[in-house]
Amino acid sequence: QVQLVESGGGLVQAGGSLRLSCAASGRTFSRDSMGWFRQAPGKEREFVASINWSGGWTIYADSVKGRFTISRDNARNTVYLQMNSLKPEDTAVYYCAAQLRVVAGRYDSVYWGQGTQVTVSS
């Protein structure tokens, strides 16, 4: 059974930092893209960042460019999201994803984690 388990979420003040981790089990994703999405209350889930299998290619949503950094450790089957200079508008449930794809012009994924809450206070 494939599982993606996120950790590292929490409450932080604006301007602070958090590092999310996502550990995969049940299969290796060392040859697959992985990424992060988020969903704020009352809003649709949105793409945040993705990383290719080798870690040599990353893509970010405009809203997080320059503040968030995605990375991965294939030996640990884990992907990370370093979030700096956090803003209240970054408050959301953050979801790890594996095997990203584009469906109808939007990012989607085959595998999903259960999500971790990030709350940024002003």
N, C-alpha and C positions, 0 to 999 in steps of 0.2 A: 504494500500500500504506500503510495507516494504521499509524503507530507512536507509542507513548507511551514516552518514555525518561526514567527517573528518574535523579536524581543528588543528591549531598549527604549520603548516608548515611555511617556510620562508627562509631567507638568514642568514647564520651564518658563522663565520670564523672557519677554521680548529682548532680542539681542543675544540670547544664550544659544547653546549648542546641545545637540543630542546625536547619538550614533545608534542607528537601527541595525540589527543583524537578522539574517534569515538563514536558518539551517535546513537543508533539504535532506530527506531520508527516503529510502525505498527504491531509489535509483540515482544514478549520477547524472548531473546536468552539465558536465564539463565540456560538452560539445554543443550546448544550447545557449541562446540568449536568456538573460534574466533581467529583472527590473523591478521597479516600484511604481505603484499607483496610490492614489489617495481619494477619499470621499469625505467631504465636509457635510454637516447636517443640512438636509434639504437640497443638496446638489448631487449631480451625477458623478460617478467615479471618473477620475481624470488621470492621465499619464503623468508621471513625474520624471522618471529616468530609466534608461536601459543600458545594458552592457553586453557586448558580444562574448562569444565563448572564451576568447583568449584574454579579454580585458583590454584589448587594444583599440576598441571603438566604443565610444559612449555618446548617448543622446540625452538631452535635457529639455524639459519644458521651459519656455521662456521665463516663467514666473520663478524658477529656482536657479537659473543659470548664474554661476559665480558665487552661489551660496551653498549649494549641495554638491556632494561628490559621491558617485557610485563606484564601488570596487568589488572585487571578488577574489576568493581563495578556492581554487578548484580542488586542492588537496583536502580541504575541509568541507567541500560542497556547500559553501556559504557565500552569500552576497551581503554587502554592507551599504548603508546610506549614511554618510556623514552630513549632518545638517547644521550649518552655521548661520549666524545673523538671523535667527528665527523671528518671524513676524506673527502677529495674531492671526492673520489670514492663512498661515500654514496649519492651523488647527484642523485636524481631520483624523480619520482612521487610515492608517497606512498599510497597504497590502503588498506583500511580496508576490512576484509572479515568475514563472519559468516557461520557456518556449513561447516567447512573444511573437505576435503576428499582427498583420494589418488587415482589418476587416472593415469593408465599406469606408475606407479612408481613415479609420481610427485604430489606435493600438488596442490590442486584446491579447489574451493569453490562454494557454491550454491549462496550466496549473496555477492554483491560487493558494495563498496562505489564509489564515483566519483573521488576520488584521491585528494591529496594535495602535492604541490611542495615543496621539500626540496633541497636547494642549499647550498653547502659547498664550500666556497672560500679558496684558498690556501694562 
